[in-house]
Amino acid sequence: MPLEVSNGICFSPTFAFMNILIVSATEMEVELAKEQLQGTTNIAFHITGVGMLPAAVSLTKLAIIHKPDLIIQVGIAGCFDTSLELGSVVLVQEEIMGDTGVEENGEWKDLFHTKFIAPDEAPFSNGRLVNQHLSNYNNLQLPAVTALTVNEITTRTERIAQLKALYNPTIESMEGAALHYVGNDLNIPYLQIRGLSNYIGERDKSKWLIKEAVENANKVLIETVLGIKL
């Protein structure tokens, strides 16, 4: 049964008790799940675009208009932790805005260090965007990690060391914090699924596992959705 398309958003014609919105930055990151989940339940797919700002605007509009019961973001991510296997999948427990702030005399200061925002000012908790709903949807018991969201992919050795020292992150993406911010601010449950495509700083793309990361993240997405009581 094909999905109905309206204004670039694909909706299943089969209505269920739970309205699930599945988002990704690019079509490539979600096309496998779209093929498998067509007609399964009341699911909408939407491509937000790459970067924190496009994702935040898209998610806010979708949340207000369609009032989803759950938002699931799926995509690939770079990994700081080289002990984790490329191609594997993690869920994000908490997000940090990794490039919103100022660098002075070689020292990075985010909005909390500069005191522009209090660490516990909503929707933050101790300077982080924490997913309080993750345990409700982690039916596959995947690792729950700390993530950074940046608009400029981290490549410099000095910057990598700087971010590790300050935040001890596991992964990096370009849209995750938008999901956590919108979900927390509008009180909508959400889940972020990331396949690990490369290690941070490695620019030799022959060593990246984008295909495997996408496929495995989509498999997790499918199993997670089918495991939810709809």
Secondary structure, 3 states (H helix, E strand, C coil): CCCEEECCEEECCCCCCCCEEEEECCHHHCHHHHHHHCCCCCEEEEECCCCHHHHHHHHHHHHHHHCCCEEEEEEEEEECCCCCCCCCEEEEEEEEECCCEEEECCEEEECCCCCCCCCCCCCCECCEEECCCHHHHCCCCCCEEEEEECCCCCCCHHHHHHHHHHHCCCEEECCHHHHHHHHHHHCCCEEEEEEEEEECCCCCHHHCCHHHHHHHHHHHHHHHHHHCCC
